[in-house]
Amino acid sequence: MFVFHDYSTHYIPSASYAQSKLAQVIFTKSLDSKLRKHNIPVQVHAVHPGLVNTDLFNGTLLKTIAPWVPSLLFKVAFSAVFITPPMSWKGD
């Protein structure tokens, strides 16, 4: 069993983020197991969104030494969220 840490007294953004991603993987594996047990033909996946330039990186060594690097390598949060379907896509 995994024990999640309580960051109420000393909040660490990167550790909290990592813990939340681990919780998503644990949930996904548990859901997959239950679906298989009941022979329900549904696939579940936990995927990584890629690196997104958010406030999570503020105060890190990377942004302190080379603040221009994230804008070159990471996705912009706005474009990662607002993706429009191609013109050929036909919705219901």
N, C-alpha and C positions, 0 to 999 in steps of 0.2 A: 504494500500500500504506500502511496506517495502522500507525504504531508506537505501542504502548502504553507509557505511562510507568511506571517502577519507583518506587513510593512507599515502598520499604523504609527509606529514610533520613529522609524527611520526608513523613509520611502526611497527606493532606488528604482528609477524609471526603467532602466534596461533589464533589471532582474524581474520586475513586475511584468514587463512585456514578455520576457522569456517564459515566465511562469504561466501567463495566459495562453501562449502558443502551445505549451506542453499540455495544458488543460484541454485545449481543442483536439490535440492528437489523442489523448486518453479517451475523451468523449467519442471521437470518431471510431476508434478501435472497439469501444464498448458497444456502440450502436451497430457496427458491422457484425460483431459477434451475435448480438440478439437477433438481427435480421436473418443471419444464416441459420441460427438455431430454429427459427420458426419458418424456414424455407421461403422467406419473402425475397423475391428477385429484385432487390434494389441495391445499387452500389453507393457507397459513401466514401468520400475522399477528404483528406486534410491536405491543403496545398499552401505553398509559400507564395505570397503576393509579389515577391521581389523586393528590392530595396527602394523604399519611398522616402523622399526627403521631408521628414516631419520634425517637430520639436523634440522628438525622442533623442536626436543626435546633438541637441544644444548642450554645450558644456563638455563635449567629448574632446579627446585629443585631436581627432580628425578635424573637427570644426574650429579648434583653437589654432592649430598649426597651418592648415590649408582649407580655409572656409569655402573656397571656390570648388573643391573636389566634389562634394555631394551634388552640386548642381550639374556637374558633368556626367556623373555615374548613376545617380539615383533618379527614379521617376519623380515627377512633381505630383504631389497628393491630389491636386485638382484634376489632372489628366488621368490619373489612375482610377478616379471615382466616376467621372462623367465620360463614359465611352458611348458613343452613338453607334447603332447598328449600321452596317453597310447599306447603300442604296438598294441593293438587290434583295435585302432581307425582307421577308413577308411575314409580319406578325399576325396573330389570330385576332 
